[in-house]
Amino acid sequence: MNEAQLIDRARNGEFDAFAALVETSQGKIYNHLLRMVGNPEDAKELLQESYLSAFRNLGSFKEGSAFSTWVYRIATNHALMRLRRKHPETVGLDEIQVPTHDELKQRTINDWDLDPAEAVLRKEVRQVLDDAIQGLPPTYRTVVVLRDVEDLSTVETAAVLGISEGAVKTRLHRARLALREKLSDYFEGDDSREVDTP
């Protein structure tokens, strides 16, 4: 049974059909929420809230888009609301001081000697990257998680966030600049650093 058939059945009250939809997407959605909020308990709670919202609002699901993309959007909204409630002092997108390209050229930012593909496999580096992503404001963190971690396309990310593709590219560029500066010291190429492999 394909996704469209499952959605039709779920709309008609067949909970088993909805459970099948959940089964195909819950792993990715949970990982996304965990990266957004940084806490397994909160991520589990948000996962349940997100699917409950999805079930209640199946009537508003638009044919032609992927169910998982729609749930990503619901989950992202739930996570951002939770983060705003927990941290009302969170700096807004327009207030964050991310250096411009010209400002970065004037600073000393070390080259990354580690190959990113190899680095991701290493436990210590993965933790450093996760910590750096967690340190981003939620708006930037969301774009990085969706594009660079979850590997959604620019189009899919724009659909999840309800913004234009241009806005996704702008936010992602700013987020990557901020991450590069945060990670500069770590990736300076210190040969004495030992990195454990998982």
Secondary structure, DSSP 8 states (H G I E B T S, - for coil): --HHHHHHHHHTT-HHHHHHHHHHHHHHHHHHHHHHH--HHHHHHHHHHHHHHHHHTGGG--TTS-HHHHHHHHHHHHHHHHHHHH-TT---TTT-----HHHHHHS------S-HHHHHTSHHHHHHHHHHHHTS-HHHHHHHIIIIIS---HHHHHHHHTS-HHHHHHHHHHHHHHHHHHHTTTTS--TT------
